[in-house]
């Protein structure tokens, strides 16, 4: 059992995968906040019988869902946990243990020893390599997987970031702001599993350009 941890699960059109994810994490004892659009009736109906809190996001977007979820967390720690089954909950206890030893955040990584991915493609792997390099050069972030949002940390530290990105730029906004606020963080090996159902919500080119422009503007301190 894991106490004092809330899983924030952004969900969009995940009626097939999300119930299986909730069944898998049932015995971990974590609090669960599912965040989705109130128009996503199919996903809502698929989880109404589960012991979890459902929160409706005020706008649209992956980042918007996570921001809304963070606002509602009451436990000492929280973890962003995807609804598609790609995140392995076996990492939670170790990530929480590491974080409790005076870290603000633990960023899961697919690209360090003991890690890997069944869902990565050549394009996404190359993109992540480039953005991670940019993050390390521009901001000295020194993590190995900047686009992976499997992140566990102290709730108060998440709230201090004052996140604003409503889209996938949130994945780089978190480590950039954590670095600027001189927070303590590290990465942790995790194996990304093949998603249970559905397609990736990320558009590699469109969202990639958005993330690149966000990083450039952050480097120039325009945001």
SULGI-V516296 format. One line per field, one symbol per residue. burial: b if it has 16 or more other ideal C-beta (glycine too) atoms within 10 Angstrom, else e. A space follows every 50 residues. Layout:
burial=???
This chain:
burial=ebeebbbbbbbbbbbebbbebbeebeebebbbbbbbbeebeebbebbeee ebebbebeeebbbbbbbbbbeebebebbbbbbbbbbbebebbeebbebbe eebbbbbbbbbeeebebeebeeebeebbeebbebbeeebebebbbbbbbb bbbbbebbeebebebbbbbbbbbbbbbbbeeebebebbbbbbeebbeeee ebeeeebbebbbebbeebeeeee
